Amino acid sequence: MRLLSILLLAAIAAPAQAAPAQVRGSVRNTHGHPVSGATIDDMAGRRLAVSGPDGQFTLSAPPSRMEVVATHYVPSVVTITRGRAIRVVLHRPLETVVVTAYRSPLGSLSSPVSTRVLSRRQMRHSAAITLDGKLTEIPGFQLYRRSSSLVANPTTEGVSLRGLGSTAASRTLVTLDGIPMNDPFGGWIHWEELPSLAIRSVEIVRGGASDIYGSSAIGGVINIIPVRPHGDGLQLVTSGGSESTLDDSLLGTLSHGHWSGLAAGGVLATDGYTMVEPSQRGPVDQPSNVHAQNALVEADRALPRSGRLFVRADALNESRHNGTPDQWNATRLWRAAGGVNQGPFVFRLYGTGEHYRQTFASVSPSRTSEKMVKFQFDTADQTGAALRWHRAEGQHAVVLAGADTETTHATDDEHLLVYSRTRTNTSAHQRQTGVWGEFLFTPPKWTLSASARVDHFSNFNARQFTNSALAPLPSWSQTVFDPRLGIVRRITPSLSLSASGFRAFRAPTMNELYRSFQVGDETTKANPNLRAERATGWETGIEKAIRPWGTTIRASYFWTQVNRPISSLTLLSTPTKVIYQRENLGQIESRGVSLDFASQPAPWIGFEGGYQYAYATVAKAAREPQLVGKWIPEVPRNMASAQLRLSRPRLGLISFQGNSSGREYDNDLNTFLLHGYFRLDAHAQHSFGRHTILFADGENLFDRAIQVGMTPLVTLGTPRTMRVGLRFTFGD
């Protein structure tokens, strides 16, 4: 607070300076044609101008650096020289061979896959405090349960895309600048791992991508783009509000010659709320919450020919209460990565270490008392390396290739505290090694893509000690081939048709193989005999850009079939106790349509959103025929989202975010029904000078009681909450 007070006094007491003279500029492509509708923002994400039909724009108070973004072009960061006109040249991705989340250098009108980008501006104008909350703007994005990561158990934070659902593990791969971020033990995502200011944007690729990424990318890839250390600058964000929630984040960058560095850190804490529905609560129920600290540091060295050498490390320390006094968990996570970009080559080396602790308790039927029954301590160490190469062949072809390997060693140490005191220690190794290649051919009006990957996955050295008695567990390996074909026909410069087909796979995690866990009165048993999931899918799409209104619309039809999906099947269900067993079910299928749109008809208004309809059911279940036709748990048929932004430099900005979801089921038998909901959030901000922004956020403004789980107690989502905060930006 002392630092905050000093910064406030400095901002208020700073003498007024004469407004700098206006600076004019223009935005053009490499052929010299004007680019209209390009947005010009300062490095804090504030809108400065929008280029007109002739590509021209005017800045009344130019900063030292700005970012220029236009649809279907690579964003450009420009340094402004006082007294000189600004000329910005934007490149199309093929001209610069930029590798995206799908590692294909294509704009959206030329890409056969469905992609969305959540920009820094969109994230800052979202009322949600966590990254998973901001990603709900993407239709089809959902955690294993609907609850926010502020109160959810980490083991329920698997990601679902394309209506495929998830268990504790994700059927979607999350990466940081291309490096996997899924938990090395369980496959879930730690949404509080990164300081919020260290995230520049997020790319979402929907549909199987194992042909490039290997395991876990059945539903798609979410690639987090970090802030790069450029220039000298400092940013501070501090906020607080309902449920004693606070969020503080600091980011600093330094540059000297060929070297640059970045350091970021954050504190996120909340007292939370009691998730159990009021009519079912008892004296033992208390708020679920999180107290987390994170940090990230990076050092970069510029190399000849636009090369780059970097090292980066981040850490997460968090503790959570899980709804009763004796139930809690804690995570300690460390990651380190380094790499080099030089010419056509990209090399990455990374490692992860994790300690996870959790307690489980048995709550009396009257919910007046509880008894601790189990303590778990899980560790995981992971190392990996990746090499990528690309080469442009003339103006219309690009070849990409790569190889990567990843090894994980994990241990699950469980102490049973009731009846006979039993200790079970299970350990195993997993390794995935793959090679892949991709070819892109873009003659006039066409895009043709072909890619394929071969993976060898093995689970080995698995053993279990129970009170010192050794029992070996199954070891197995599998080699899989995952191809993809895609085609795009550009009917006009603003209209395209696309189609693609793929195969993908996901290997079982250590958590699914060896760790039993409990949520509420539900217990899920492990299964060391699980095998990998295999998926086949295709999608078609149409995309239209309406340039005079700054509008882009994409509609897609998708179909994905997963064989041997790892599912939680009901063994026992009573009003006070539910037991599940993980099994490879026969087959699930998800088919439906998705719609994405973005529009900026005027500089002061922006509108984005989308809709997904997913018919996701069990297609085959030889051993459980009663499940055929049942809905896939945690997948609603209908999901929609929208964000409306209104801004005026003198008045400030206000943004509304609406999310709607249809009903869904919380178990395989479709007996635990969760009703649909609509939720409205809002964000408002106003600038005071060039360095200070005051903002306010409101979530669930109508205070809807949103059902997020049934265990079999009904649990509720975030009630209405409010926050206010300040954002300070100095330098670049």
Residue pairs with C-beta under 8 A, 6 or more apart in sequence:
3 236
4 236
4 238
4 726
7 236
7 728
8 726
11 688
11 689
11 691
11 692
11 728
14 689
14 691
19 60
19 61
20 61
20 62
20 82
21 83
22 58
22 59
22 60
23 58
23 59
23 62
23 80
23 82
23 84
23 85
23 86
24 56
24 57
24 58
24 59
24 85
24 86
25 40
25 56
25 57
25 58
25 59
25 85
25 86
25 87
25 88
26 34
26 51
26 54
26 55
26 56
26 57
26 85
26 86
26 87
26 88
27 34
27 35
27 38
27 51
27 55
27 57
27 68
27 70
27 88
27 90
28 34
28 35
28 55
28 87
28 88
28 89
28 90
29 35
29 73
29 89
29 90
29 91
29 92
30 89
30 90
30 91
30 92
30 95
34 51
34 53
34 54
34 55
34 56
35 51
35 55
35 70
35 73
35 90
36 51
36 52
36 53
36 54
36 55
36 547
37 50
37 51
37 70
37 71
37 547
37 550
37 600
38 50
38 51
38 55
38 57
38 68
38 69
38 70
38 73
38 88
38 90
39 47
39 49
39 50
39 68
39 69
39 70
39 600
40 47
40 48
40 49
40 50
40 51
40 57
40 59
40 66
40 67
40 68
41 47
41 48
41 66
41 67
41 69
41 121
42 48
42 63
42 65
42 66
42 67
42 729
43 63
43 65
43 66
43 67
43 77
43 231
43 233
43 729
43 732
44 235
44 693
44 727
44 729
45 120
45 121
45 124
46 687
46 693
47 121
47 603
47 647
48 59
48 62
48 63
48 66
49 57
49 58
49 59
49 603
50 57
50 600
50 603
51 57
51 70
59 66
59 80
59 86
61 690
62 80
62 82
63 80
63 690
64 79
64 80
64 231
64 731
64 732
65 77
65 78
65 79
65 80
65 230
65 231
65 732
66 77
66 78
66 80
67 75
67 76
67 77
67 78
68 75
68 76
68 77
68 78
68 88
68 90
69 75
69 119
70 90
71 107
71 108
71 545
71 550
71 552
71 598
72 92
72 107
72 108
72 109
72 545
73 90
73 91
73 92
73 93
73 107
74 90
74 91
74 92
74 93
74 96
74 98
76 88
76 89
76 90
76 91
77 230
78 86
78 88
80 86
92 107
93 100
93 105
93 106
93 107
94 105
94 106
94 110
94 392
94 395
94 398
94 442
96 105
97 105
97 390
97 392
97 398
98 105
99 105
99 346
99 388
99 390
99 400
100 106
100 115
100 203
100 205
100 223
101 115
101 175
101 203
101 204
101 205
101 221
101 222
101 223
102 111
102 113
102 115
102 205
102 209
102 212
102 221
103 178
103 212
103 388
103 400
103 402
103 438
104 111
104 113
104 400
104 438
104 440
104 449
105 390
105 398
105 440
106 440
106 442
106 447
108 115
108 543
108 552
108 554
109 488
109 490
109 494
109 496
109 543
109 545
110 442
110 447
110 488
110 490
110 496
111 447
111 486
111 488
111 498
112 447
112 449
112 486
112 487
112 488
112 498
112 499
112 500
112 541
113 205
113 206
113 207
113 209
113 486
113 498
113 500
113 539
114 205
114 206
114 207
114 539
114 541
114 554
114 556
114 558
114 594
114 596
115 203
115 204
115 205
115 206
116 138
116 203
116 204
116 206
116 596
116 610
117 201
117 202
117 203
117 204
118 134
118 135
118 137
118 138
118 201
118 202
118 203
118 204
119 201
120 199
120 200
120 201
122 134
122 137
122 608
122 643
123 131
123 134
123 199
123 201
123 202
125 643
125 645
125 653
125 655
125 683
125 685
126 133
126 134
126 137
126 643
126 655
126 657
126 681
126 683
127 655
127 657
127 681
127 682
127 683
127 697
127 698
127 699
128 134
128 136
128 148
128 657
128 681
128 697
128 699
129 150
129 239
129 245
129 247
129 268
129 697
129 723
130 148
130 149
130 150
130 191
130 192
130 268
131 191
131 194
131 196
131 199
131 202
131 224
132 143
132 148
132 149
132 157
132 189
132 191
133 148
133 149
133 699
135 141
135 202
135 204
135 222
136 142
136 641
136 659
137 608
137 609
137 641
137 643
137 657
137 659
138 204
138 610
138 641
139 594
139 595
139 596
139 609
139 610
139 611
139 612
139 639
139 640
139 641
140 160
140 161
140 162
140 163
140 206
140 594
140 612
140 614
140 639
141 159
141 160
141 161
141 204
142 159
142 160
142 634
142 635
142 639
142 661
143 149
143 152
143 156
143 157
143 158
143 159
143 160
143 166
144 156
144 157
144 158
144 159
144 160
144 165
144 166
144 167
144 168
144 188
144 634
145 152
145 156
145 634
145 666
145 708
145 709
146 661
146 674
146 706
146 707
146 708
146 709
146 717
147 156
147 275
147 708
147 709
147 715
147 717
147 718
148 717
148 718
149 157
149 191
149 192
149 290
150 245
150 268
150 270
150 272
150 289
150 290
150 718
151 270
151 272
151 273
151 275
151 287
151 288
151 289
151 290
151 718
152 288
153 320
153 322
153 329
153 358
153 519
154 183
154 186
154 188
154 190
154 320
154 329
154 331
154 356
155 168
155 186
155 188
155 358
155 511
155 517
155 519
156 168
156 188
156 519
157 188
157 189
157 190
157 191
158 166
158 167
158 168
158 169
158 170
158 171
158 187
158 188
158 189
159 166
159 170
159 171
159 172
159 174
159 189
159 219
159 222
160 166
160 170
160 171
160 172
160 219
160 634
160 635
161 171
161 172
161 204
161 206
161 219
161 220
161 222
162 206
162 207
162 219
162 220
162 537
162 558
162 560
162 590
162 614
163 560
163 590
163 592
163 612
163 614
163 615
163 616
163 632
163 635
164 171
164 218
164 219
164 535
164 560
164 562
164 588
164 590
164 616
164 632
164 635
165 171
165 588
165 616
165 632
165 633
165 634
165 635
166 172
166 219
166 634
167 512
167 566
167 567
167 568
167 582
168 186
168 187
168 188
168 509
168 511
168 512
168 517
169 182
169 186
169 187
169 188
169 216
169 506
169 508
169 509
169 511
169 512
169 566
170 182
170 187
170 188
170 189
170 216
170 219
171 216
171 218
171 219
171 506
171 533
171 562
172 216
172 217
172 218
172 219
172 220
172 221
172 222
173 180
173 182
173 209
173 213
173 215
173 216
173 217
173 220
173 221
173 222
174 180
174 181
174 182
174 189
174 221
174 222
174 223
174 224
175 181
175 213
175 221
175 222
175 223
175 224
176 194
176 223
176 224
176 226
176 337
177 223
177 224
177 225
177 226
178 223
178 348
178 386
179 337
179 348
179 350
179 384
179 386
180 216
180 384
180 406
181 189
181 190
181 193
181 224
181 335
182 188
182 189
182 216
183 189
183 190
183 354
183 380
183 509
184 352
184 354
184 380
184 381
184 382
184 408
184 410
185 354
185 356
185 378
185 379
185 380
185 408
185 410
185 412
185 509
185 510
185 511
185 515
186 509
186 510
186 511
186 512
186 515
187 216
187 509
187 511
187 512
190 316
190 318
190 331
190 333
192 268
192 290
192 292
192 294
192 316
192 318
193 294
193 314
193 316
193 333
194 224
194 226
194 294
194 296
194 314
195 249
195 250
195 251
195 264
195 265
195 266
195 294
195 295
195 296
196 237
196 247
196 249
196 266
197 227
197 235
197 237
197 249
197 250
197 251
197 264
197 266
198 226
198 227
198 251
198 262
198 264
198 296
199 224
199 225
199 226
199 227
200 225
200 226
200 227
200 228
201 225
202 222
202 223
202 224
202 225
203 221
203 222
203 223
203 225
204 220
204 221
204 222
204 223
205 220
205 221
205 222
205 223
206 219
206 220
206 558
206 594
207 219
207 220
207 500
207 502
207 537
207 539
207 558
207 560
208 217
208 218
208 219
208 220
208 482
208 484
208 502
208 503
208 504
208 535
208 537
208 560
209 217
209 220
209 221
209 484
209 502
209 504
210 217
210 218
210 453
210 455
210 480
210 482
210 502
210 503
210 504
210 505
210 506
210 535
211 436
211 438
211 451
211 452
211 453
211 482
211 483
211 484
211 502
211 503
211 504
212 402
212 436
212 438
212 451
212 453
213 221
214 404
214 432
214 434
214 453
214 455
214 482
214 505
215 432
215 455
215 457
215 505
215 506
215 507
215 532
216 506
216 507
217 504
217 506
218 504
218 505
218 506
218 533
218 535
218 560
218 562
219 560
226 296
226 298
226 312
227 251
227 253
227 262
227 264
228 260
228 262
228 300
229 253
229 254
229 255
229 260
229 261
229 262
229 298
229 299
229 300
230 253
230 255
230 260
230 732
231 253
231 255
231 260
231 731
231 732
232 253
232 254
232 255
232 731
232 732
233 251
233 252
233 253
233 729
233 730
233 731
233 732
234 250
234 251
234 252
234 253
234 728
234 729
234 730
234 731
235 249
235 250
235 251
235 252
235 727
235 728
235 729
235 730
236 248
236 249
236 250
236 251
236 726
236 727
236 728
237 247
237 248
237 249
237 250
237 725
237 726
237 727
237 728
238 246
238 247
238 248
238 249
238 725
238 726
239 246
239 247
239 248
239 695
239 697
239 723
239 724
239 725
239 726
240 246
240 247
240 723
240 724
240 725
241 697
241 721
241 722
241 723
241 724
242 720
242 721
242 722
242 723
243 270
243 271
243 272
243 273
243 287
243 289
243 721
244 269
244 270
244 271
245 269
245 270
245 271
245 721
245 723
246 267
246 268
246 269
246 270
247 266
247 267
247 268
247 723
247 725
248 266
248 267
248 268
249 264
249 265
249 266
249 267
250 264
250 265
250 266
251 262
251 263
251 264
252 262
252 263
252 264
253 260
253 261
253 262
253 732
254 260
254 261
254 262
255 261
258 301
258 302
258 303
259 299
259 300
259 301
259 302
260 299
260 300
260 302
261 297
261 298
261 299
261 300
262 296
262 297
262 298
262 299
262 300
263 295
263 296
263 297
263 298
264 295
264 296
264 297
265 293
265 294
265 295
265 296
266 293
266 294
266 295
267 292
267 293
268 290
268 291
268 292
268 293
268 294
269 289
269 290
269 291
269 292
270 289
270 290
270 291
271 287
271 289
272 287
272 288
272 289
272 290
272 321
273 287
273 288
273 718
273 719
274 281
274 285
274 286
274 287
274 288
274 323
275 288
275 323
275 708
275 709
275 715
275 716
276 285
276 323
276 367
276 713
276 714
276 715
276 716
277 705
277 713
277 714
277 715
277 716
280 367
280 713
280 714
281 367
282 363
282 366
282 367
282 368
283 367
283 368
284 324
284 325
284 363
284 364
284 367
284 368
284 369
284 370
285 323
285 324
285 367
286 321
286 323
286 324
286 325
287 321
287 323
288 320
288 321
288 322
288 323
289 320
289 321
290 318
290 319
290 320
291 318
291 319
291 320
292 316
292 317
292 318
292 319
293 316
293 317
293 318
294 314
294 315
294 316
294 317
295 314
295 315
296 312
296 313
296 314
296 315
297 312
297 313
297 314
298 310
298 311
298 312
298 313
299 310
299 311
299 312
300 308
300 309
300 310
301 308
301 309
301 310
302 308
303 309
303 340
303 341
303 342
305 342
305 343
307 340
307 341
307 342
307 343
308 340
308 341
308 342
309 339
309 340
310 338
310 339
310 340
311 336
311 337
311 338
312 336
312 337
312 338
313 334
313 335
313 336
313 337
314 334
314 335
315 333
315 334
315 335
316 331
316 332
316 333
317 331
317 332
317 333
318 330
318 331
319 328
319 329
319 330
319 331
320 328
320 329
320 330
321 327
321 328
322 328
322 329
323 520
324 361
324 363
324 370
325 370
326 359
326 361
326 370
326 371
326 372
327 359
327 360
327 361
327 370
328 358
328 359
329 356
329 357
329 358
329 359
330 356
330 357
330 358
331 354
331 355
331 356
332 354
332 355
332 356
333 352
333 353
333 354
334 352
334 353
334 354
335 350
335 351
335 352
335 353
336 350
336 351
337 348
337 349
337 350
337 351
338 348
338 349
338 350
339 346
339 347
339 348
339 349
340 346
340 347
344 389
344 390
344 391
345 387
345 388
345 389
346 386
346 387
346 388
346 389
347 385
347 386
347 387
347 388
348 384
348 385
348 386
348 387
349 384
349 385
350 383
350 384
350 385
351 381
351 382
351 383
351 384
352 380
352 381
352 382
352 383
353 380
353 381
353 382
354 378
354 379
354 380
354 381
355 377
355 378
355 379
356 376
356 377
356 378
356 379
356 380
357 375
357 376
357 377
357 378
358 375
358 376
358 378
358 517
359 372
359 374
359 375
359 376
360 372
360 373
360 374
360 375
360 376
360 517
360 518
361 370
361 371
361 372
361 373
362 370
362 371
362 373
362 418
363 369
363 370
363 521
364 370
365 576
371 418
372 417
373 416
373 417
373 418
374 414
374 415
374 416
374 417
374 518
375 414
375 415
375 417
376 412
376 413
376 414
376 415
376 515
376 517
377 413
378 410
378 411
378 412
378 413
378 511
378 515
379 410
379 411
379 413
380 408
380 409
380 410
380 411
380 510
381 408
381 409
381 410
382 406
382 407
382 408
382 409
383 406
383 407
384 404
384 405
384 406
384 407
385 404
385 405
386 402
386 403
386 404
386 405
387 402
387 403
387 404
388 400
388 401
388 402
389 400
389 401
389 402
390 398
390 399
390 400
390 401
391 398
391 399
391 400
392 398
393 399
396 441
396 442
396 443
397 439
397 440
397 441
397 442
398 439
398 440
399 437
399 438
399 439
399 440
400 437
400 438
400 439
400 440
400 451
401 435
401 436
401 437
401 438
402 435
402 436
402 437
403 433
403 434
403 435
403 436
404 433
404 434
405 431
405 432
405 433
405 434
406 431
406 432
406 433
407 429
407 430
407 431
408 429
408 430
408 431
408 510
409 427
409 428
409 429
410 427
410 428
410 430
410 510
411 425
411 426
411 427
412 424
412 425
412 426
412 427
412 510
412 514
412 515
413 423
413 424
413 425
413 426
414 423
414 424
414 425
414 426
414 515
414 516
415 421
415 422
415 423
416 422
416 423
416 424
422 466
422 467
423 465
423 466
423 467
424 464
424 465
424 466
425 464
425 465
426 462
426 463
426 464
426 465
426 473
426 514
426 515
427 461
427 462
427 463
428 459
428 460
428 461
428 462
428 463
428 473
428 510
428 513
428 514
429 459
429 460
429 461
429 462
430 457
430 458
430 459
430 460
430 507
430 510
431 457
431 458
431 460
432 455
432 456
432 457
432 507
433 455
433 456
434 453
434 454
434 455
434 456
435 453
435 454
436 451
436 452
436 453
436 454
437 451
437 452
437 453
438 449
438 450
438 451
439 449
439 450
439 451
440 447
440 448
440 449
441 447
441 448
441 449
442 448
445 489
445 490
445 491
446 487
446 488
446 489
446 490
447 486
447 487
447 488
447 490
447 498
448 486
448 487
449 484
449 485
449 486
449 487
449 500
450 483
450 484
450 485
450 486
451 483
451 484
452 481
452 482
452 483
452 484
453 481
453 482
453 483
454 479
454 480
454 481
454 482
455 479
455 480
455 482
455 505
456 477
456 478
456 479
457 477
457 478
457 479
457 480
457 505
457 507
457 532
458 475
458 476
458 477
458 478
459 474
459 475
459 476
459 477
459 507
459 508
459 513
460 475
460 477
461 475
462 472
462 473
462 474
462 475
462 513
462 514
462 528
463 470
463 471
463 472
463 473
464 470
464 471
464 472
464 473
464 514
465 471
473 514
473 528
474 528
474 529
476 531
478 507
478 531
478 532
480 505
480 532
480 534
481 503
482 502
482 503
482 504
482 505
483 502
483 503
484 500
484 501
484 502
484 503
485 500
485 501
485 502
486 498
486 499
486 500
486 501
487 498
487 499
487 500
488 496
488 497
488 498
489 496
489 497
489 498
490 496
491 497
494 544
494 545
494 546
494 547
495 542
495 543
495 544
495 545
496 542
496 543
497 540
497 541
497 542
498 540
498 541
498 542
498 543
499 538
499 539
499 540
499 541
500 538
500 539
501 537
501 538
502 535
502 536
502 537
502 538
503 534
503 535
503 536
503 537
504 534
504 535
504 536
504 537
505 532
505 533
505 534
505 535
506 532
506 533
506 535
506 566
507 532
508 530
508 531
508 532
508 566
511 517
511 526
512 526
512 527
512 530
512 566
512 582
513 526
513 527
513 528
513 530
514 526
514 528
515 526
516 523
516 524
516 525
516 526
517 523
517 524
518 524
519 709
519 711
520 709
520 711
520 712
520 713
520 715
521 576
521 577
521 578
521 711
521 712
521 713
522 578
522 579
522 580
522 711
522 712
523 577
523 578
523 579
523 580
524 568
524 579
524 580
524 581
524 582
525 571
525 579
525 580
525 581
525 582
526 582
527 581
527 582
527 583
530 566
530 582
530 583
530 584
531 564
531 584
532 564
533 562
533 563
533 564
533 565
533 566
533 584
534 562
534 563
534 564
535 560
535 561
535 562
535 563
536 560
536 561
536 563
537 558
537 559
537 560
537 561
538 558
538 559
539 556
539 557
539 558
539 559
540 556
540 557
541 554
541 555
541 556
541 557
542 554
542 555
542 556
543 552
543 553
543 554
543 555
544 552
544 553
544 554
545 551
545 552
546 552
546 553
549 599
549 601
550 599
550 600
550 601
551 597
551 598
551 599
551 600
551 601
552 596
552 597
552 598
552 599
553 595
553 596
553 597
554 595
554 596
554 597
555 593
555 594
555 595
555 596
556 593
556 594
556 595
557 591
557 592
557 593
558 590
558 591
558 592
558 593
558 594
559 589
559 590
559 591
560 589
560 590
560 591
561 587
561 588
561 589
561 619
562 587
562 588
562 589
563 586
563 587
564 584
564 585
564 586
564 587
565 584
565 585
565 587
565 588
566 582
566 583
566 584
566 585
567 582
567 583
567 584
567 585
567 588
567 668
568 580
568 581
568 582
568 633
568 667
568 668
569 580
569 581
569 582
569 583
569 585
569 624
569 627
569 668
570 578
570 579
570 580
570 667
570 668
570 669
571 579
571 580
571 581
572 578
572 579
573 579
573 667
573 669
573 671
573 712
575 712
576 712
578 667
578 711
578 712
580 667
580 668
583 623
585 618
585 621
585 624
585 627
586 618
586 619
586 620
586 621
586 622
586 623
586 624
587 618
587 619
587 620
587 621
588 616
588 617
588 618
588 619
588 632
589 616
589 617
589 618
589 619
590 614
590 615
590 616
590 632
590 635
591 614
591 615
591 616
592 612
592 613
592 614
592 615
592 616
593 612
593 613
594 610
594 611
594 612
594 613
595 610
595 611
595 612
596 609
596 610
597 607
597 608
597 609
597 610
598 606
598 607
598 608
599 606
599 607
599 608
600 606
600 607
604 646
604 647
604 648
605 644
605 645
605 646
605 647
606 643
606 644
606 645
607 642
607 643
607 644
607 645
608 642
608 643
609 640
609 641
609 642
609 643
609 658
610 640
610 641
610 642
611 638
611 639
611 640
612 638
612 639
612 640
613 637
613 638
614 635
614 636
614 637
614 639
615 637
616 631
616 632
616 635
616 637
617 629
617 630
617 631
617 632
618 627
618 628
618 629
618 630
618 632
618 668
619 628
620 628
621 627
621 628
624 668
626 669
627 668
627 669
630 665
630 668
630 669
630 670
631 664
631 665
631 670
633 664
633 665
633 666
633 667
633 668
634 664
634 665
634 666
635 664
636 661
636 662
636 663
636 664
636 676
637 662
637 663
638 660
638 661
638 662
638 676
639 660
639 661
639 662
640 658
640 659
640 660
641 657
641 658
641 659
641 660
642 657
642 658
643 655
643 656
643 657
643 658
644 655
644 656
645 653
645 654
645 655
646 653
646 654
646 655
647 653
647 654
649 687
651 686
652 684
652 685
652 686
652 687
653 683
653 684
653 685
653 686
654 682
654 683
654 684
655 682
655 683
655 684
656 680
656 681
656 682
657 680
657 681
657 682
657 683
658 678
658 679
658 680
658 681
659 678
659 679
659 681
660 676
660 677
660 678
660 679
661 676
661 677
662 676
663 673
663 674
663 675
663 676
664 673
664 674
664 676
665 671
665 672
665 673
665 674
666 672
666 673
666 674
666 709
666 710
666 711
667 710
672 710
672 712
673 710
674 707
674 708
674 709
674 710
675 707
677 704
677 706
677 707
677 717
678 702
678 704
679 699
679 700
679 702
679 704
679 706
680 700
680 701
680 702
681 697
681 698
681 699
681 700
681 701
682 697
682 698
682 701
683 695
683 696
683 697
683 698
684 695
684 696
685 693
685 694
685 695
685 696
685 727
686 693
686 694
686 695
687 693
688 694
690 729
691 728
691 729
691 730
692 726
692 727
692 728
693 726
693 727
693 728
693 729
694 724
694 725
694 726
695 724
695 725
695 726
695 727
696 722
696 723
696 724
696 725
697 722
697 723
697 724
697 725
698 720
698 721
698 722
698 723
699 718
699 720
699 721
699 722
700 706
700 717
700 718
700 719
700 720
700 721
701 720
702 720
703 719
703 720
705 716
705 719
706 716
706 717
706 718
707 714
707 715
707 716
707 717
708 715
708 716
708 717
709 715
